């Protein structure tokens, strides 16, 4: 058994440099390879998360601008409709005024025409009355001149 222990001690003594090399290799790889990789991955994750947050902020800003644009567009349309309605009211008022003027002119023309017609009718009656007497005298003298005496 002693011989086994001595063999085992010899193997352990020979394994010490290998264990030390493994420990040194472990720390070397940890600091030279894995630490920079972790650092790079962490930076990449932070940049990705930052880009996501930036994209979300940009999206929120864009949605806000779209809302503002839609509100301004709605206000502009309302203003245009209001102006169109005002123009329509003014047009109707102008049309009503022109129609009233046209009616009053038509009534004045009609009154004038009725007056002229009435005066022409009166003049024609007067003329007929005057000529009726003269015609009656002519008819009477014509009939009387034909009578044999």
Residue, then its C-alpha position, 0 to 999 in steps of 0.5 A: x500500500x505504501x507503494x501505491x501511496x508513493x505512486x499516487x504521490x508521484x502522480x500528484x506531484x507530476x500533476x501539479x504543473x498541469x493543474x497550475x497550467x490549467x488554473x493559469x489557462x483558466x484565468x488567462x482565458x477568462x480575462x483575455x477571451x471571455x471578459x471581452x466577449x461578455x463586455x462586447x455582448x453587454x454593450x451590444x445588448x445595451x445598444x440594442x436596448x437603446x435602439x429599441x427605446x429610441x425607436x419607441x420614442x421616435x414612434x411615439x413622437x411620430x404618432x404625436x405629430x400625426x395627431x397634431x397633423x390630423x387636428x390641424x387638418x380637421x381645424x383647416x377643414x372646419x375653417x374651409x367649411x365655415x368660410x364656404x357656409x359664410x360665402x353661401x349665406x352671402x350669396x343667398x343674401x345677394x340673390x335675395x337682394x337682387x331678386x327683391x330689386x328685380x321684383x320691385x323693378x318688375x312691379x314698377x314696370x308693370x305699374x308703368x305699363x298698366x298706367x300707360x295702357x290705361x291712359x292709352x285706353x282712355x285716349x282711345x275711348x276719348x278718340x272713339x267718342x270724338x270720332x263717333x260723333x263725327x261718324x254719326x254726323x257723316x252717316x246721318x248726312x249721307x243717309x239724308x242726302x240719299x233721300x229723294x225729296 
